[in-house]
Amino acid sequence: MPVLTDCELPSAARLRQLEAVSELIRITVGYVEGDFVIRFNSSVCGIGELDDRLQFFLGERAHSENSETTVILKIDRRTPMRTVNDIRSALRRNGLLTVFYAADEHLSF
């Protein structure tokens, strides 16, 4: 099943609309002290932890009224494509197929 993609981040107004009808996951990949770091919502995690974080989030979401989940994936342009593909694979394994992508020239936390 293909991942639905959009190459622009939604506007602030569109984000508010999305939050009203779906749960949002924000994944950011950037640099911290010269190393790539993945931030899942507000906490830092490794690529190996991403599946566990997604499963925990989806388990918590089961108690929510919103039935949809939208992912906002923002990456530094220097991020290796392998890392992006690993993140996309984790999203697919967990059934998260609505993804908004954005790239930034120099993204750091």
Summary of the structure (lengths in Angstrom):
residues: 109
radius of gyration: 13.5
end to end distance: 32.7
largest distance: 40.3
contacts: 294
relative contact order: 0.27
helix: 35%
strand: 37%
